[in-house]
Amino acid sequence: MTDAGLFQRLVERTGRVIVLRIDGVPVEAREGDLLITAILLHRPSLRRFEFADAMRAGFCLMAACQDCWVQLADGRRLRACSTPVAEGMDVLIEGPSHD
């Protein structure tokens, strides 16, 4: 998978740099970023669709649908569109199932 992201920042954010991992790869986000922003700045999709061989990038982007669930390495599932990034987060996209 390419490392080109779907999102681009139009205005650079200030604030503390937060380092998290996506599928074992360290990436940087800014304090105040939501997890979906951090993921889509570094990847062209958010997760794999459970019911077909397709990738998903979120749908409503405001926590009203169920399309942005992702899994952390510790097994927790989070809505990427409503979860702020945290130092040391370890997100699995291509890892274990999100069932």
C-alpha distances in whole Angstrom, upper triangle without the diagonal:
4,7,9,11,12,16,18,21,24,26,25,26,29,29,28,25,23,21,19,16,12,11,14,12,15,15,18,20,23,26,27,23,22,19,17,18,16,13,13,14,11,8,8,10,12,12,12,16,18,20,18,14,13,11,14,14,18,21,24,23,26,26,28,26,24,20,19,20,18,19,20,20,24,23,24,23,23,22,20,22,25,24,25,22,24,24,23,21,18,16,14,11,10,14,17,18,19,22
4,5,8,11,14,15,18,21,23,23,24,26,27,26,23,22,20,18,16,13,13,15,13,15,14,17,18,22,25,25,22,21,19,17,17,15,13,12,12,9,7,7,10,13,14,15,18,21,23,20,17,15,13,15,15,18,21,24,23,26,27,29,27,25,22,20,21,19,20,21,22,25,25,26,24,24,23,20,22,25,24,24,22,24,24,23,21,19,17,16,14,13,16,20,21,21,25
4,6,10,12,13,15,19,20,19,21,23,24,23,19,18,16,15,13,11,12,13,10,12,11,13,15,18,21,22,19,19,16,15,14,12,10,10,9,6,5,7,10,12,14,16,19,22,24,22,20,17,15,16,15,18,21,23,21,25,25,28,26,25,21,19,21,18,19,20,20,24,24,25,23,22,22,19,20,23,22,21,19,21,21,20,19,17,15,15,13,14,17,20,21,21,25
4,7,9,10,13,16,18,17,19,22,23,23,20,19,18,17,16,13,15,16,14,14,12,14,15,18,21,22,18,18,17,15,13,12,11,9,8,6,6,6,10,12,15,17,20,23,25,23,20,17,15,15,13,17,20,22,20,23,25,27,25,25,21,19,21,19,21,22,23,26,26,26,24,23,22,19,19,23,22,22,20,22,22,22,20,19,17,17,15,16,19,23,23,23,26
4,5,7,10,13,16,15,17,20,21,21,18,17,17,16,15,13,15,17,14,14,12,13,13,16,19,19,15,15,13,11,10,9,8,5,4,4,4,5,8,10,13,15,18,21,24,22,20,17,13,13,11,14,16,18,16,20,21,23,22,22,18,16,18,17,19,20,22,25,25,24,22,20,19,15,16,19,19,18,17,20,20,20,19,18,16,16,14,16,19,22,22,21,25
4,7,10,13,16,16,17,21,22,23,20,20,19,18,17,15,17,19,17,18,15,15,15,17,20,19,15,15,14,11,9,10,9,5,6,7,6,4,7,9,12,15,17,20,22,21,19,15,12,11,8,11,13,15,14,17,19,21,20,20,16,15,17,17,20,21,23,26,26,25,22,20,18,15,15,18,19,19,18,21,22,23,20,20,17,18,15,17,20,23,22,21,24
4,7,9,12,13,14,17,19,20,18,18,18,17,18,16,18,20,18,18,14,14,13,14,17,16,13,12,12,10,7,9,9,5,5,8,8,8,10,11,15,17,19,23,25,24,22,19,15,14,10,12,14,15,13,16,18,20,20,20,17,15,18,18,20,21,24,26,26,25,22,20,18,14,13,16,17,17,16,19,21,22,20,20,18,19,17,19,22,25,24,23,26
4,6,9,10,12,15,17,19,17,17,18,18,19,17,20,22,19,18,14,14,12,13,16,16,13,14,14,12,9,10,11,8,6,9,11,11,13,14,18,21,23,26,28,27,26,22,19,17,14,16,17,18,15,18,21,23,23,24,21,18,21,21,23,24,26,29,29,27,25,23,21,17,16,19,19,18,17,20,21,22,21,22,20,22,20,22,25,28,28,26,29
4,5,6,8,12,14,16,15,16,17,18,19,19,22,23,20,19,15,13,11,11,14,14,11,13,14,13,9,11,13,11,8,11,14,14,16,17,21,24,26,29,31,30,29,25,22,20,16,17,19,19,16,18,21,24,24,25,22,20,23,22,24,24,27,29,30,28,26,23,21,17,16,18,18,17,16,19,20,22,21,22,21,23,22,24,27,30,30,28,31
4,7,9,13,16,18,17,19,21,22,23,22,26,27,24,22,19,16,15,14,17,16,14,16,18,16,13,14,16,14,11,15,17,17,19,20,24,27,28,32,34,33,31,28,24,22,19,20,21,20,18,20,23,25,26,27,24,22,25,25,28,28,31,33,33,31,29,26,24,20,19,20,21,19,19,22,23,26,25,26,25,27,25,28,31,33,33,31,34
4,6,9,13,16,15,18,20,21,23,23,27,27,24,22,19,16,14,12,15,14,13,16,18,17,13,15,17,16,13,16,19,20,21,22,26,29,31,34,36,35,34,31,27,25,21,22,23,22,19,21,24,26,27,28,26,24,27,26,29,28,31,33,34,31,30,27,24,21,19,21,21,19,19,21,22,25,24,26,25,28,27,30,32,34,35,32,36
4,7,10,12,12,14,17,19,21,21,25,25,22,20,16,13,11,10,12,13,12,15,17,17,13,13,16,15,12,15,18,20,21,22,25,29,31,34,36,36,34,31,27,25,22,23,24,24,20,22,24,27,28,29,27,24,26,26,28,27,29,31,32,30,29,26,24,21,20,21,20,17,17,19,19,22,22,24,23,26,26,28,30,33,34,32,35
4,7,9,10,12,15,17,20,20,24,24,22,19,15,12,9,7,9,9,9,13,15,16,12,12,16,16,13,16,19,21,22,21,25,29,31,33,36,36,35,31,28,26,22,22,24,23,19,20,23,26,27,28,26,23,25,24,26,25,27,29,30,28,27,24,22,19,18,18,18,15,14,16,17,20,20,22,22,25,25,28,30,32,33,31,34
4,7,9,12,15,17,20,22,26,25,23,20,16,13,10,7,8,10,11,14,17,18,15,14,18,18,16,18,22,24,25,24,27,31,33,36,39,39,37,34,31,29,25,25,27,26,22,23,25,28,30,30,29,25,27,26,27,26,28,29,31,29,28,25,24,21,20,20,19,15,15,16,16,19,20,23,23,27,27,30,31,34,35,32,36
4,6,9,13,15,19,21,24,24,22,18,16,12,10,6,6,8,10,14,16,18,15,14,18,19,17,19,22,24,25,24,27,31,33,35,38,39,38,35,31,29,25,25,27,26,22,23,24,28,29,29,28,25,26,25,26,24,26,27,29,27,26,23,23,20,20,19,17,14,13,13,13,17,18,21,22,25,26,29,30,32,33,31,34
4,6,10,13,16,19,22,21,19,16,14,10,9,6,5,9,10,14,15,18,15,14,17,19,17,18,21,24,25,23,26,30,33,35,38,38,37,34,30,29,26,26,28,27,24,24,25,29,30,30,28,25,25,24,24,22,23,24,27,25,25,22,22,20,20,19,17,13,11,11,10,14,15,18,20,23,25,28,28,30,32,30,33
4,7,10,13,16,19,18,16,12,10,6,6,5,6,10,10,13,14,16,14,11,15,17,14,15,18,21,22,21,24,27,30,32,36,36,34,32,28,26,24,24,27,26,23,24,25,28,29,28,27,23,24,22,22,20,21,22,25,23,23,21,21,18,19,19,16,13,10,10,9,11,13,16,17,20,22,24,25,27,29,28,31
4,7,10,13,16,15,14,10,8,6,5,5,6,9,9,11,11,14,13,10,13,15,14,14,17,20,20,19,21,25,28,29,33,33,32,29,26,24,22,22,25,25,21,22,22,26,27,26,24,21,21,18,18,16,17,19,21,20,20,18,18,16,17,17,14,11,7,7,5,8,9,12,14,17,19,22,22,24,26,24,28
4,7,10,13,12,10,7,6,5,6,9,10,13,12,13,12,14,13,10,12,15,13,13,15,19,19,18,20,23,26,28,31,31,30,28,24,23,21,22,25,26,22,23,24,27,27,26,24,20,20,17,17,14,15,17,19,19,19,18,19,16,18,18,15,12,9,8,5,6,8,10,12,15,17,19,19,22,24,23,26
4,7,10,9,8,6,6,6,8,10,11,13,12,12,10,12,12,9,10,13,13,11,14,17,17,15,17,20,23,24,28,28,27,25,21,21,19,20,23,24,21,22,21,25,25,23,21,18,17,14,13,11,12,14,16,15,16,15,16,13,16,16,13,12,8,7,6,5,5,6,8,11,13,16,16,18,20,19,23
4,6,5,5,4,6,9,10,14,15,17,14,14,11,13,14,10,10,13,13,11,12,16,15,14,15,17,21,22,26,26,24,23,19,19,18,19,23,24,21,23,22,26,25,23,21,17,16,13,12,10,10,13,15,15,15,15,16,14,17,18,15,14,11,10,9,7,6,5,6,8,10,12,12,15,17,17,21
4,5,5,7,7,10,11,15,17,18,15,14,10,11,12,9,7,11,11,9,9,13,12,10,11,14,17,19,22,22,20,19,16,16,15,16,20,22,19,21,21,24,23,20,18,15,14,11,10,9,10,13,14,14,14,14,15,12,15,17,15,15,12,13,12,10,8,6,5,6,7,9,10,13,15,15,18
4,6,8,10,14,15,19,20,21,19,17,14,14,16,13,10,13,14,11,11,14,13,12,11,13,17,18,21,21,19,18,15,16,16,18,22,24,22,24,23,26,24,21,19,16,15,11,10,10,9,13,14,15,15,15,17,15,18,20,18,18,15,16,15,13,11,7,6,5,6,7,7,10,13,14,17
4,6,9,13,15,19,20,22,19,19,15,17,18,14,13,16,16,13,13,17,16,15,15,17,20,22,25,25,22,22,19,20,20,21,25,27,24,27,26,29,27,25,22,19,18,14,13,11,10,13,15,16,17,18,19,17,21,22,19,19,16,15,14,11,10,7,8,8,10,10,10,13,16,17,20
4,6,10,13,16,19,20,18,18,15,16,16,12,11,14,13,10,11,15,15,15,15,18,21,23,26,26,23,22,19,20,19,21,25,27,24,26,26,29,28,25,23,20,19,16,15,13,13,16,18,19,19,19,20,17,20,22,19,19,15,15,14,11,11,9,9,10,11,12,12,16,19,19,23
4,7,10,13,16,18,16,16,14,15,15,11,11,14,13,10,12,16,17,16,17,20,24,25,29,28,26,24,21,21,20,22,25,27,24,26,26,29,28,26,24,20,20,17,16,14,14,17,19,19,20,19,20,17,20,21,18,17,13,13,11,9,10,9,10,12,13,15,15,18,21,21,25
4,7,10,13,15,13,14,11,13,12,8,9,11,9,7,10,14,15,14,16,20,23,25,28,28,26,24,20,20,18,20,23,24,21,23,23,27,26,25,22,19,19,16,16,15,15,18,20,20,19,18,19,15,17,19,16,15,11,12,11,10,10,10,11,13,14,16,17,20,22,21,25
4,7,10,12,10,12,11,13,11,7,10,12,9,9,12,16,17,16,19,22,25,27,31,30,28,26,22,22,19,20,23,24,20,22,23,27,26,25,23,20,20,18,18,17,18,20,22,21,21,19,19,16,17,18,16,13,10,11,10,10,11,12,13,16,16,19,20,23,25,23,27
4,7,9,7,9,9,11,8,6,9,11,9,10,13,16,16,15,18,22,25,27,30,30,29,26,22,21,18,18,21,21,18,19,20,24,24,23,21,18,19,17,18,16,18,20,22,20,20,17,17,13,14,15,13,10,7,9,9,11,11,13,13,16,17,20,21,23,25,23,27
4,6,6,9,10,12,10,8,12,13,11,13,16,19,19,18,21,25,27,30,33,33,32,29,25,23,20,20,23,22,18,19,20,24,25,25,23,20,21,19,20,19,21,22,24,22,21,19,18,15,15,15,13,10,8,9,10,13,13,16,16,20,20,23,24,26,28,26,29
4,6,9,11,13,11,10,14,16,14,16,19,22,22,20,23,26,28,30,34,34,33,31,27,25,22,21,23,22,19,19,20,23,25,25,24,20,21,19,20,19,21,22,23,21,21,18,17,15,15,14,12,8,7,8,9,13,13,16,17,20,21,25,25,27,28,26,29
4,6,9,12,10,10,14,15,14,17,19,21,21,19,22,25,27,29,32,33,32,29,26,23,20,19,21,19,16,15,17,20,22,22,21,18,19,18,20,19,22,22,23,20,20,16,15,13,12,11,10,6,7,9,11,15,14,17,17,21,21,25,26,27,28,25,28
4,6,8,6,7,10,11,11,13,15,17,17,15,18,22,24,26,29,29,29,26,22,20,16,16,18,17,13,14,15,19,20,20,18,15,16,16,18,17,20,21,22,19,18,15,13,10,10,10,9,6,6,9,12,14,13,15,15,18,18,22,23,25,25,22,25
4,5,5,7,9,10,11,13,14,16,15,13,15,19,21,23,26,26,26,23,20,17,14,13,15,14,10,11,12,15,16,16,15,12,13,13,15,15,18,19,19,16,15,11,10,7,6,6,5,4,6,9,12,14,12,14,13,16,16,20,21,22,22,19,22
4,5,5,6,9,10,11,12,14,13,10,12,16,18,20,23,24,23,21,17,15,12,11,14,14,11,12,12,16,16,15,13,10,10,9,11,11,14,16,16,14,12,9,8,5,6,7,6,6,5,9,11,12,9,11,9,12,12,16,17,18,18,16,19
4,5,5,6,8,10,10,11,10,7,10,14,16,18,21,21,21,18,14,11,9,8,11,12,8,10,11,14,14,13,11,8,10,9,12,13,16,18,18,16,13,10,8,5,5,8,8,9,9,12,15,16,13,13,11,13,12,15,17,18,18,16,19
4,5,5,6,9,10,11,11,10,13,17,19,21,24,24,23,20,16,14,10,11,13,13,10,12,13,17,17,17,14,11,13,13,15,16,19,21,21,19,17,14,12,8,8,10,10,9,9,13,15,16,14,15,13,15,14,18,20,21,21,19,22
4,6,5,7,9,11,11,10,13,17,19,22,25,25,23,21,17,15,12,13,16,17,13,15,16,19,19,18,16,13,14,13,14,14,16,19,19,18,16,14,13,9,10,12,11,9,8,11,12,13,11,12,11,13,13,16,18,20,21,19,22
4,6,5,6,8,8,6,9,13,16,18,21,21,20,17,13,12,9,11,14,16,13,15,16,19,18,17,14,11,12,10,12,13,15,18,18,17,15,13,12,8,10,13,12,12,10,13,14,14,11,11,9,11,9,12,15,17,17,16,19
4,5,5,6,6,6,10,13,16,19,21,21,19,16,12,11,8,10,13,14,12,15,16,19,18,17,14,11,14,13,15,16,18,21,21,20,17,15,14,10,11,14,14,14,13,16,17,18,15,15,12,14,12,14,17,19,19,18,21
4,6,8,9,10,14,17,19,22,25,24,22,19,15,14,11,13,16,17,14,17,19,22,21,21,18,15,17,16,18,18,20,23,23,22,20,18,17,13,13,16,15,14,13,16,17,17,16,16,14,16,14,17,19,22,22,21,24
4,7,9,10,13,15,19,21,24,23,21,18,15,14,12,15,18,20,17,20,21,24,23,22,18,16,17,15,17,17,18,21,22,21,20,18,18,14,15,18,17,16,14,16,16,16,15,14,12,14,12,14,17,20,21,20,24
4,5,7,10,12,15,18,21,19,17,14,11,11,9,13,16,18,16,19,20,22,21,20,16,14,16,14,16,16,18,21,21,21,19,18,17,14,15,18,17,17,16,18,19,18,16,15,12,12,10,12,15,18,18,18,21
4,7,9,11,14,17,19,17,15,12,9,9,8,11,14,17,15,19,20,22,20,19,15,14,16,15,17,19,21,24,23,23,20,19,18,15,15,19,19,20,18,21,22,22,19,18,15,15,12,13,16,19,19,18,21
4,6,8,10,14,16,15,13,10,6,6,5,8,11,14,13,17,17,19,17,15,12,10,12,12,14,16,18,22,20,20,17,16,15,12,13,17,17,18,17,20,22,21,18,17,13,13,9,11,14,16,16,15,18
4,7,9,12,15,15,14,11,7,6,5,7,10,13,11,14,14,16,14,13,9,7,9,8,11,13,16,18,17,16,13,12,11,9,10,14,14,15,15,17,19,19,15,14,11,10,7,10,13,14,14,12,15
4,6,9,12,12,11,9,6,5,7,8,12,15,14,17,16,17,15,12,9,8,8,7,10,12,14,17,15,15,12,12,12,10,13,16,15,18,17,19,21,20,16,14,11,9,6,7,10,11,10,9,12
4,6,9,8,7,6,4,6,9,11,13,17,16,19,18,19,16,13,10,10,10,10,12,15,16,19,17,17,14,15,14,14,16,19,19,21,20,23,24,23,19,17,13,11,7,8,10,11,9,9,11
4,6,6,7,5,5,6,10,10,12,15,16,19,17,18,14,11,9,10,11,11,13,17,19,21,18,18,15,16,15,15,16,19,20,23,23,25,27,26,22,20,16,14,11,11,13,13,10,9,10
4,6,8,8,9,10,13,13,15,18,19,21,19,19,15,12,10,12,11,12,13,17,18,20,17,17,15,16,16,16,18,21,21,24,24,26,28,26,23,21,17,15,12,12,13,12,8,8,8
4,7,8,10,11,15,15,16,19,20,22,21,20,16,14,12,15,14,15,17,21,22,24,21,21,18,19,19,19,21,23,24,27,28,30,32,30,27,24,21,18,16,15,16,15,12,11,11
4,6,9,10,14,15,16,20,21,24,22,22,18,16,14,16,16,17,19,22,23,26,23,23,20,21,20,21,22,25,26,28,28,31,32,31,27,25,21,19,15,15,17,16,13,13,14
4,7,10,14,16,17,21,22,25,24,24,20,18,15,17,17,17,18,22,23,25,23,24,21,22,21,21,22,25,26,28,28,30,31,30,27,24,20,17,14,13,15,16,13,14,15
4,7,10,12,14,18,18,22,21,21,18,16,13,14,15,15,18,21,22,25,23,23,20,20,19,18,19,23,24,26,25,28,29,28,25,23,19,17,13,12,15,16,14,14,15
4,7,10,12,15,16,19,19,19,16,14,11,11,13,13,15,18,20,23,21,21,18,18,16,15,16,20,20,22,22,24,26,25,22,20,16,14,10,11,14,15,14,13,15
4,6,8,12,12,15,15,16,13,11,8,8,10,11,14,17,20,22,20,19,16,15,13,12,13,16,17,20,20,23,25,24,21,19,15,14,11,12,15,16,14,13,15
4,7,10,9,13,13,15,12,12,8,7,11,11,15,17,20,22,21,20,16,15,12,10,10,14,15,17,17,20,23,22,19,19,15,15,12,14,17,18,17,15,17
4,6,6,9,10,11,9,8,5,5,9,10,14,17,20,22,20,18,15,13,10,9,8,11,13,16,17,20,23,23,19,19,16,16,13,16,18,19,17,14,16
4,6,9,9,9,7,8,6,7,11,14,17,20,23,25,23,21,17,15,12,11,10,13,15,18,19,23,26,26,23,23,19,19,17,19,21,22,20,17,18
4,5,7,7,6,9,8,9,12,15,19,21,25,26,24,22,18,15,12,11,9,11,14,17,19,22,26,26,23,24,21,21,19,22,24,24,22,19,20
4,6,8,8,10,9,8,11,13,17,19,23,24,22,20,16,13,10,9,5,8,11,13,15,19,22,23,20,21,18,19,18,21,23,23,22,18,20
4,6,8,10,10,10,12,15,18,20,24,24,23,20,17,13,10,10,6,7,11,13,16,19,22,24,21,22,20,21,20,23,25,25,23,20,21
4,6,7,9,8,10,13,16,18,22,22,20,17,14,11,7,8,6,6,10,13,15,18,22,23,20,21,18,20,19,22,23,23,21,17,18
4,7,9,10,12,15,18,21,24,25,22,19,16,13,10,12,10,10,13,16,19,22,26,27,23,24,21,22,21,24,25,24,22,18,19
4,6,8,10,13,17,19,23,24,21,18,15,13,10,11,10,11,14,18,20,23,26,27,23,23,20,20,19,21,23,22,19,16,16
4,6,7,10,13,17,20,21,18,15,12,10,8,10,10,11,14,17,19,22,25,25,21,21,17,17,16,18,19,18,15,12,12
4,6,9,13,16,19,20,18,16,12,11,8,9,9,12,14,17,18,21,24,24,20,19,16,15,13,16,17,17,14,11,12
4,6,10,13,16,18,16,14,10,8,5,5,6,9,10,13,14,17,20,20,16,16,13,13,11,14,16,16,14,11,13
4,7,10,13,14,12,10,6,5,4,6,8,10,10,13,14,16,19,18,15,14,11,11,10,13,14,13,11,8,10
4,7,10,12,10,8,6,6,6,6,10,11,10,13,13,14,17,16,12,11,7,7,7,10,10,10,9,7,10
4,7,8,6,6,4,6,9,9,13,14,12,14,13,14,16,14,10,9,6,6,7,10,9,8,8,6,9
4,5,5,5,6,8,11,11,14,15,12,13,12,12,13,11,7,6,4,6,9,11,10,10,11,10,13
4,5,7,9,11,15,14,18,18,15,17,14,14,14,11,8,6,6,6,10,11,9,9,11,11,14
4,6,9,11,15,15,19,19,16,17,15,14,14,12,9,8,9,10,13,15,12,11,13,13,15
4,6,10,13,14,18,18,15,17,16,16,17,15,12,10,10,9,12,14,11,9,10,9,11
4,7,10,12,15,14,12,14,14,14,16,14,11,10,10,10,13,15,13,12,12,10,11
4,7,9,12,12,11,14,14,14,17,16,12,11,10,10,11,14,13,11,11,8,9
4,6,9,8,7,10,11,12,15,15,11,12,10,11,12,15,15,14,13,10,12
4,6,6,6,10,11,14,17,17,14,14,12,13,13,16,17,16,15,12,13
4,6,5,8,9,12,15,15,12,13,10,12,11,15,16,16,16,13,15
4,6,8,10,14,17,18,15,16,14,15,15,18,20,20,19,16,18
4,7,10,13,16,18,15,16,15,17,17,21,21,22,21,17,19
4,6,9,13,14,11,13,12,15,16,19,20,20,20,17,19
4,6,10,12,10,13,13,16,17,21,21,22,22,19,22
4,7,9,7,10,10,14,15,19,19,20,21,19,22
4,6,6,9,11,15,17,20,20,21,22,20,23
4,6,9,12,15,18,21,20,22,23,22,25
4,6,9,13,16,18,17,19,21,20,23
4,6,10,13,15,15,16,18,17,20
4,7,10,12,11,13,15,14,18
4,6,9,9,11,12,11,15
4,6,5,7,9,9,13
4,5,8,9,9,12
4,7,8,10,13
4,7,9,12
4,7,9
4,5
4
